[in-house]
């Protein structure tokens, strides 16, 4: 009887813990504006300083791991904190709480947008100018942090040139692999600070290997199934899964991957694509929820859910797969060197995306550039929240039609 009582108490405690994780992460999902760097600040304030679910050193290690892996860094940190607090289920609950608010908002926006001819509407043009300001800000910040020396600037330049001149579905993969190899050769002897802290998560190495095997298996199997079956759902899942698997550097870098997957193939128009990107800036949570909007445009609310699962699944599998091995990986200077090369290439890829499709489809007249400059200053110098920038951009776009 005593054992049964203990078991029931443990179950109740587990459910209580999961509910706590859900409520805290959902509140963050409803209020965390400003992109992945801002999200990490919100997490630190809520999870580390206020609730003390993890110590400072462990949090820093988890952030380093998320930066090391492809995928949405803030989401992966949130999953890791959930795992540390409540096991694998805790990670899933933490992800759902943080992600679902923006997923629901963007699916609703996409469903409202369907059926309207949005190509010539002023507010859509305003949202496209918002995208100019947002991505310009991201380019400057990432260039400063990820290309501090001449060698990494050259890697970024190479990535920029190749991305613009070799526009195929393989260019992103090729650039990332080449940059990792160059970074390995140049920085394999790069000095790194010794860190004796250890991070422990309740995940076995066996589960980690299963997750990593599944990640690579799906990455190679889905394109094959796409060719063999010609089923639209498989093709869509493959496109979103591959995009989520190859993004280094955060949500803004997923833009060129998704654009090349869906716009040239006719799944949706460039105006619809950029309108959704602008709307994504107005909602809290991870930028990867842009996929929910795209999926809903293509196949309704079911498509939105499928797209969300597909683009976030690689992040889940990678974070769960690497947590058991991270302590040894993070001390390897060769791996750090390869990552330095990849991060530099991300800057070049993002600059290419800034030029095409964002700049070429948005800055048509001098007044467009002037308004985009105003939006940029509001964001960077006046430090206004992104949702204010989005509202201003939409309203300004309407006014521009009368000038």
C-alpha positions as CSV (number, residue, x, y, z in Angstrom):
1,X,0.0,0.0,0.0
2,X,2.8,2.4,0.9
3,X,4.5,1.7,-2.4
4,X,1.3,2.4,-4.3
5,X,0.8,5.6,-2.4
6,X,4.4,6.7,-3.3
7,X,3.8,5.8,-6.9
8,X,0.6,7.8,-7.0
9,X,2.4,10.7,-5.4
10,X,5.1,10.6,-7.9
11,X,2.6,10.6,-10.8
12,X,0.8,13.6,-9.3
13,X,4.1,15.4,-8.9
14,X,5.0,14.6,-12.5
15,X,1.7,15.9,-13.8
16,X,2.0,19.0,-11.6
17,X,5.5,19.6,-13.0
18,X,4.4,19.2,-16.6
19,X,1.5,21.6,-16.0
20,X,3.9,24.1,-14.4
21,X,6.2,23.8,-17.4
22,X,3.2,24.3,-19.8
23,X,1.9,27.4,-18.0
24,X,5.3,29.1,-17.8
25,X,6.3,28.3,-21.4
26,X,2.8,29.4,-22.7
27,X,3.1,32.7,-20.9
28,X,6.5,33.2,-22.6
29,X,5.0,32.1,-25.9
30,X,2.4,34.9,-25.6
31,X,4.8,37.6,-24.6
32,X,8.2,36.9,-26.1
33,X,8.6,39.4,-29.0
34,X,11.9,40.4,-30.7
35,X,13.5,37.2,-32.2
36,X,15.8,34.5,-30.9
37,X,18.3,36.7,-29.0
38,X,15.4,38.4,-27.2
39,X,13.8,35.0,-26.4
40,X,17.0,33.8,-24.7
41,X,16.9,36.9,-22.6
42,X,13.3,36.2,-21.6
43,X,14.2,32.6,-20.8
44,X,17.1,33.7,-18.6
45,X,14.9,36.0,-16.7
46,X,12.1,33.5,-16.1
47,X,13.7,30.1,-15.9
48,X,17.1,31.0,-14.4
49,X,16.8,34.2,-12.3
50,X,13.2,33.9,-11.2
51,X,12.5,30.2,-10.9
52,X,16.1,28.8,-10.7
53,X,15.3,25.7,-12.8
54,X,18.9,25.7,-14.0
55,X,22.2,27.3,-12.8
56,X,23.9,30.0,-14.9
57,X,26.7,27.8,-16.1
58,X,24.3,25.0,-17.3
59,X,22.2,27.6,-19.1
60,X,25.2,29.0,-20.9
61,X,26.2,25.5,-22.0
62,X,22.7,24.8,-23.3
63,X,22.7,28.1,-25.2
64,X,26.1,27.1,-26.7
65,X,24.7,23.7,-27.8
66,X,21.6,25.4,-29.5
67,X,24.0,27.7,-31.4
68,X,26.1,24.8,-32.4
69,X,23.1,22.9,-33.9
70,X,21.0,23.8,-37.0
71,X,17.5,24.9,-36.2
72,X,15.7,27.5,-34.1
73,X,18.1,28.2,-31.2
74,X,15.5,29.6,-28.8
75,X,13.2,26.7,-29.3
76,X,16.0,24.2,-28.7
77,X,17.0,26.0,-25.5
78,X,13.3,25.9,-24.3
79,X,13.1,22.2,-25.1
80,X,16.4,21.6,-23.2
81,X,15.1,23.4,-20.1
82,X,11.9,21.4,-20.3
83,X,13.9,18.2,-20.5
84,X,16.0,19.2,-17.5
85,X,12.9,20.0,-15.5
86,X,10.5,17.2,-16.6
87,X,12.3,14.7,-18.8
88,X,11.4,14.2,-22.5
89,X,7.7,14.9,-21.8
90,X,8.8,18.1,-20.2
91,X,10.7,19.1,-23.3
92,X,7.6,18.4,-25.5
93,X,5.3,20.4,-23.2
94,X,7.8,23.3,-23.0
95,X,7.9,23.4,-26.8
96,X,4.1,23.3,-27.2
97,X,3.6,26.1,-24.7
98,X,6.1,28.4,-26.4
99,X,5.2,27.6,-30.0
100,X,1.4,27.1,-30.2
101,X,0.3,30.7,-29.6
102,X,2.1,32.0,-32.7
103,X,1.2,28.9,-34.8
104,X,-2.5,29.4,-34.1
105,X,-2.2,33.2,-34.9
106,X,-0.4,32.6,-38.2
107,X,-2.7,29.8,-39.4
108,X,-5.7,32.1,-38.7
109,X,-4.0,34.9,-40.6
110,X,-3.3,32.6,-43.6
111,X,-6.9,31.4,-43.7
112,X,-8.2,35.0,-43.6
113,X,-5.8,35.9,-46.4
114,X,-6.9,33.1,-48.7
115,X,-9.4,34.1,-51.3
116,X,-8.1,37.7,-51.5
117,X,-6.1,39.2,-54.3
118,X,-3.3,40.6,-52.2
119,X,-0.7,41.3,-54.9
120,X,-1.5,45.0,-55.3
121,X,-2.8,45.9,-51.8
122,X,-0.9,48.7,-50.0
123,X,-0.7,47.1,-46.6
124,X,1.0,44.0,-48.1
125,X,3.6,46.2,-49.7
126,X,4.1,47.8,-46.3
127,X,4.7,44.4,-44.7
128,X,7.3,43.7,-47.4
129,X,9.1,46.9,-46.4
130,X,9.0,45.8,-42.8
131,X,10.8,42.6,-44.0
132,X,13.5,44.9,-45.5
133,X,14.1,46.6,-42.1
134,X,14.0,43.4,-40.0
135,X,16.4,41.5,-42.2
136,X,18.8,44.4,-42.6
137,X,19.0,44.6,-38.8
138,X,19.6,40.9,-38.6
139,X,22.4,41.1,-41.3
140,X,24.2,43.9,-39.4
141,X,24.0,42.1,-36.0
142,X,25.1,38.7,-37.3
143,X,27.9,40.1,-39.5
144,X,29.3,41.9,-36.4
145,X,29.2,38.8,-34.2
146,X,30.0,36.0,-36.7
147,X,32.6,37.6,-39.1
148,X,34.9,39.5,-36.8
149,X,38.1,38.7,-38.8
150,X,39.1,38.8,-42.4
151,X,39.1,35.0,-43.0
152,X,35.5,34.7,-41.9
153,X,34.5,37.8,-44.0
154,X,36.0,36.0,-47.0
155,X,33.9,32.8,-46.2
156,X,30.8,35.0,-46.0
157,X,31.6,36.7,-49.3
158,X,32.1,33.2,-51.0
159,X,28.7,32.1,-49.6
160,X,27.1,35.3,-50.8
161,X,28.4,34.9,-54.4
162,X,27.6,31.2,-54.6
163,X,24.1,31.6,-53.3
164,X,23.3,34.3,-55.8
165,X,24.9,32.7,-58.8
166,X,24.1,29.0,-58.1
167,X,20.4,29.0,-57.1
168,X,19.5,25.3,-56.8
169,X,18.1,23.2,-53.9
170,X,21.6,21.9,-53.4
171,X,23.4,25.2,-53.1
172,X,22.6,25.7,-49.4
173,X,23.8,22.2,-48.5
174,X,27.0,22.6,-50.6
175,X,27.8,26.0,-49.0
176,X,27.3,24.7,-45.5
177,X,29.5,21.6,-46.0
178,X,32.2,23.6,-47.8
179,X,32.2,26.3,-45.1
180,X,32.4,23.7,-42.4
181,X,35.4,22.1,-44.1
182,X,37.2,25.5,-44.6
183,X,36.5,26.4,-41.0
184,X,37.9,23.1,-39.8
185,X,41.1,23.7,-41.8
186,X,41.6,27.3,-40.7
187,X,40.4,27.1,-37.1
188,X,41.1,23.6,-35.9
189,X,43.9,24.8,-33.7
190,X,41.8,27.8,-32.4
191,X,42.2,28.3,-28.7
192,X,39.0,27.9,-26.7
193,X,38.3,28.6,-23.1
194,X,38.4,25.7,-20.8
195,X,35.1,25.1,-19.0
196,X,34.9,22.4,-16.4
197,X,31.2,22.6,-15.8
198,X,29.0,19.5,-16.6
199,X,25.5,19.5,-17.8
200,X,23.3,16.5,-16.9
201,X,20.0,15.8,-18.6
202,X,17.7,12.7,-17.9
203,X,18.3,11.3,-21.4
204,X,20.1,8.1,-22.1
205,X,22.8,7.8,-24.8
206,X,20.7,5.0,-26.4
207,X,17.8,7.5,-26.9
208,X,20.2,10.0,-28.2
209,X,21.5,7.6,-30.8
210,X,18.0,6.7,-31.8
211,X,17.1,10.4,-32.3
212,X,20.2,11.1,-34.3
213,X,19.6,8.1,-36.5
214,X,16.0,9.1,-37.1
215,X,17.2,12.7,-38.0
216,X,19.6,11.5,-40.7
217,X,17.3,8.7,-41.8
218,X,14.4,11.2,-42.5
219,X,16.8,13.7,-44.1
220,X,17.8,11.1,-46.8
221,X,14.6,9.1,-47.0
222,X,12.0,11.8,-47.5
223,X,13.5,13.1,-50.8
224,X,13.5,9.6,-52.1
225,X,9.8,9.0,-51.0
226,X,8.9,12.4,-52.6
227,X,10.3,11.2,-56.0
228,X,8.7,7.8,-55.8
229,X,5.2,8.6,-54.5
230,X,4.6,12.1,-56.0
231,X,2.2,12.7,-53.0
232,X,1.8,16.4,-52.2
233,X,1.8,15.8,-48.4
234,X,5.1,13.9,-48.6
235,X,6.6,16.7,-50.9
236,X,5.5,19.4,-48.4
237,X,6.8,17.5,-45.4
238,X,10.1,16.9,-47.1
239,X,10.5,20.6,-48.0
240,X,9.8,21.8,-44.5
241,X,11.9,19.1,-42.8
242,X,14.9,19.8,-45.1
243,X,14.6,23.5,-44.4
244,X,14.5,22.9,-40.7
245,X,17.5,20.6,-40.9
246,X,19.8,22.9,-42.7
247,X,19.3,26.3,-41.0
248,X,22.3,27.6,-39.1
249,X,22.0,31.0,-37.5
250,X,18.3,31.4,-36.5
251,X,14.9,32.0,-38.0
252,X,15.9,34.7,-40.5
253,X,18.1,32.3,-42.4
254,X,15.2,29.9,-43.1
255,X,13.7,32.6,-45.4
256,X,15.8,31.8,-48.5
257,X,15.5,28.1,-48.0
258,X,11.7,28.3,-47.8
259,X,11.4,30.8,-50.5
260,X,13.3,28.6,-53.0
261,X,11.3,25.6,-51.9
262,X,7.8,27.1,-52.5
263,X,7.8,30.3,-54.6
264,X,9.6,29.1,-57.9
265,X,7.7,25.8,-57.8
266,X,4.3,27.7,-57.8
267,X,3.1,26.6,-54.4
268,X,2.4,30.2,-53.5
269,X,3.2,33.7,-54.9
270,X,6.1,35.9,-53.7
271,X,3.6,38.5,-52.5
272,X,1.9,36.0,-50.3
273,X,5.2,34.6,-49.1
274,X,6.6,38.0,-48.0
275,X,3.2,39.1,-46.5
276,X,3.4,36.1,-44.2
277,X,7.0,36.9,-43.3
278,X,6.0,40.4,-42.3
279,X,3.1,39.1,-40.2
280,X,5.4,36.6,-38.4
281,X,7.3,39.6,-37.0
282,X,4.1,40.8,-35.4
283,X,3.5,37.7,-33.3
284,X,5.5,36.4,-30.3
285,X,7.4,33.1,-30.3
286,X,9.9,31.5,-32.7
287,X,10.3,32.8,-36.3
288,X,10.1,29.2,-37.5
289,X,6.3,29.4,-37.0
290,X,6.4,31.1,-40.4
291,X,6.1,27.6,-41.6
292,X,2.6,27.3,-40.1
293,X,1.5,30.3,-42.2
294,X,3.0,28.7,-45.4
295,X,1.4,25.3,-44.7
296,X,-2.0,26.9,-44.1
297,X,-1.8,28.9,-47.4
298,X,-1.0,25.7,-49.3
299,X,-3.3,23.2,-47.6
300,X,-5.5,24.9,-44.9
301,X,-5.2,24.4,-41.2
302,X,-4.1,20.8,-41.6
303,X,-1.2,22.0,-43.8
304,X,-0.3,24.5,-41.2
305,X,0.0,21.8,-38.5
306,X,1.9,19.4,-40.8
307,X,4.4,22.2,-41.8
308,X,4.9,23.1,-38.1
309,X,5.7,19.5,-37.2
310,X,8.0,19.0,-40.2
311,X,10.1,22.2,-39.7
312,X,10.5,21.7,-35.9
313,X,11.0,17.9,-35.9
314,X,14.8,18.2,-36.8
315,X,15.3,20.6,-33.9
316,X,13.7,18.1,-31.5
317,X,15.6,15.1,-32.8
318,X,19.0,17.0,-32.7
319,X,18.6,18.5,-29.3
320,X,17.5,15.2,-27.7
321,X,20.2,13.3,-29.7
322,X,23.1,15.5,-28.7
323,X,22.3,16.4,-25.1
324,X,23.9,13.1,-23.8
325,X,27.1,13.8,-25.7
326,X,27.4,17.6,-25.5
327,X,29.9,17.8,-22.7
328,X,32.6,16.1,-24.8
329,X,31.7,17.7,-28.1
330,X,31.9,21.3,-26.8
331,X,35.5,20.9,-25.8
332,X,36.6,19.7,-29.3
333,X,38.4,22.6,-31.1
334,X,38.0,21.0,-34.5
335,X,34.2,20.9,-34.2
336,X,34.3,24.5,-32.9
337,X,36.4,25.5,-35.9
338,X,33.9,23.9,-38.4
339,X,31.1,25.7,-36.7
340,X,32.9,29.1,-37.0
341,X,33.1,28.5,-40.8
342,X,29.4,27.6,-41.0
343,X,28.4,30.7,-39.0
344,X,30.4,32.9,-41.3
345,X,28.7,31.4,-44.3
346,X,25.3,32.1,-42.7
347,X,26.0,35.8,-43.0
348,X,26.6,35.5,-46.7
349,X,23.4,33.4,-47.2
350,X,21.4,36.0,-45.3
351,X,22.8,38.9,-47.3
352,X,21.9,37.0,-50.5
353,X,18.4,36.6,-49.1
354,X,18.2,40.3,-48.2
355,X,18.9,41.2,-51.9
356,X,16.7,38.5,-53.5
357,X,13.8,38.2,-52.9
358,X,13.4,40.8,-50.2
359,X,15.0,43.9,-51.7
360,X,14.3,43.3,-55.4
361,X,10.6,42.8,-54.8
362,X,10.1,45.5,-52.2
363,X,12.2,48.6,-53.0
364,X,10.8,49.7,-56.3
365,X,10.6,53.5,-55.9
366,X,12.8,56.0,-53.9
367,X,9.9,56.5,-51.5
368,X,10.0,52.8,-50.7
369,X,13.6,53.1,-49.7
370,X,12.8,56.2,-47.6
371,X,10.0,54.4,-45.7
372,X,12.1,51.3,-45.2
373,X,14.9,53.5,-43.7
374,X,12.3,55.0,-41.3
375,X,11.2,51.6,-40.2
376,X,14.8,50.5,-39.8
377,X,15.6,53.5,-37.5
378,X,12.4,52.8,-35.5
379,X,13.6,49.3,-34.9
380,X,17.3,49.9,-34.3
381,X,17.7,53.3,-32.9
382,X,14.4,54.0,-31.2
383,X,14.2,50.4,-29.9
384,X,10.5,50.1,-30.6
385,X,8.9,46.6,-30.4
386,X,8.6,44.6,-33.6
387,X,4.8,44.6,-33.5
388,X,4.8,48.4,-33.6
389,X,7.1,48.3,-36.6
390,X,4.7,45.9,-38.4
391,X,1.6,48.0,-37.7
392,X,3.4,51.2,-38.9
393,X,4.6,49.3,-42.0
394,X,1.1,48.1,-42.9
395,X,-0.4,51.6,-42.3
396,X,2.4,53.3,-44.2
397,X,2.0,50.9,-47.1
398,X,-1.6,52.0,-47.4
399,X,-0.6,55.7,-47.4
400,X,2.0,55.1,-50.0
401,X,-0.7,54.0,-52.5
402,X,-2.1,57.6,-52.4
403,X,1.3,59.3,-53.0
